Every structure is written in structure tokens, then in C-alpha cells.
Amino acid sequence: MDVFLNGFRQALELILSLDPDLLEIVRLSLVVSGAALGMSAIMGLPVGIFLGLKDFPGKRLVVAVVYTGMGLPPVVVGLVVYLLLSRQGPLGEWGWLFTPKAMMLTQTILALPLIGGFTMTAVAAIPPALMLQLRSLGATRRQIVLTLLYEARAGVLAALVAGFGAIISEVGSVLIVGGNIAHKTRVLTTAIVLETRKGNFSMAIALGLILLALTFSANWFLLHLQGRLDPRA
């Protein structure tokens, strides 16, 4: 118990003193996960909208693939990306292995099906009558898409938060492709593993508290926005 209390106290001191090593890890974590979330949103939102609105041959198979992707084992994704980016791999010439770019790629693959799947579900739940009404009013395709996104805003926000939560807290895949290199690829989750193994519990606890704060803030932000956007709130 004393070890935990002392570690917790020292962890707070590290956070309040803005420890440089701590800040560097947090900054890289936000850069990597933020970039991955942005790239997965750019690709996942249009895919989710398309799947939510269109019926076409083979749609069930595509939807099954998306749902399967939502449960992809992160370590398997990390292994596949590692093999692709290794020197003998087809993308070895890129030189991305053990760099933040490889970590961004892995996290993008993990977040993409989550964002696409949640967006698809939210858009599909919109009453079909709204689409007919928009078309009867002469709305353009762009106006229709923007209106549908607005109507499905709660689901879209949930998709983005789910994607962020999944990648910011992921450790296996980023450890495989990033290598946990100090001042280069060390992020919150991999640093927690390292510091725990070293017995540096104060730093591990500090990193864990920041990780919890980030995930809590993302979820609170989602609930806050939903409350403001919902006219019934």
C-alpha cells in the first residue's frame, strides 16, 4: 500500500512539475493518434455514409468485413504492418518501420472500421422519408449528405470518440511497429509497459493517469456535444 501511495504522490509531482520526458511522450502520443484519427475519419466517414445509404449486390459481405474489422486483434494488425514495412516486405523501401509513420499507419487501420461501422449504423437509422423529402425539395447531393450527417451527428461523434479511444490506448501493434524507442517512438501505452518493467512506478502511474484523463475527456466531450446538439436536452 505504501508503494502505491508513494508512487501516486510522486506521479502527481511529475505531472504538476511538467516533467520534460513526460511531456514528450504525451505530445508524441497525441500527434500519432490525432493524425491516425484524422486519416481514418477522412476514409471512414464516406465509406460509412455510402454503406448506410446504398443497397448493392454484395453489400452484406462488405458489411460483414467492416464488422470483422471492428474486432481486429491489434497485435495481428501490427504483425501484418511489420511484415509489409520490413526490409524484405513490399513496402520496405519506404523506410517507415520503427518510426511514428508506421505507428500512424497501424492505428489508422485499427480505427478505420470502427469509424466506418458506427457511421454506417447511424446513417442507416435515419428515416427514409427524410431522403425523399430532401430530393423533392431539389437538394443537391452535397446538401443531402451534409443534412444526413447532421441528423446522424450523435452516431458520427460516437464513431470518432470510439476510434480515438481504441488507438490512444492500444499497445501491442504500436510496440511491434514502433519499437518503443526513446525520444522517437515512445508513446503513453508503450512507456507504461517499459516503466512498469523497470520498477519506475511513479512514472508509470503518471502516464496512466494522463491516459485515463485523455480517454475521459474524449468521452465527456462527446456527451457535452450531444447534450448541446440534442434539442430535447
Secondary structure, DSSP 4 states (H G I P E B T S, - for coil): -HHHHHHHHHHHHHHHTT-HHHHHHHHHHHHHHHHHHHHHHHHHHHHHHHHHH---TTHHHHHHHHHHHHT--HHHHHHHHHHHHSTTSTTGGG--TTSHHHHHHHHHHHHHHHHHHHHHHHHHTS-HHHHHHHHHTT--HHHHHHHHHHHTHHHHHHHHHHHHHHHHT--HHHHHHHTT-TTTT--HHHHHHHHHHHT-HHHHHHHHHHHHHHHHHHHHHHHHHHHHH-TT-
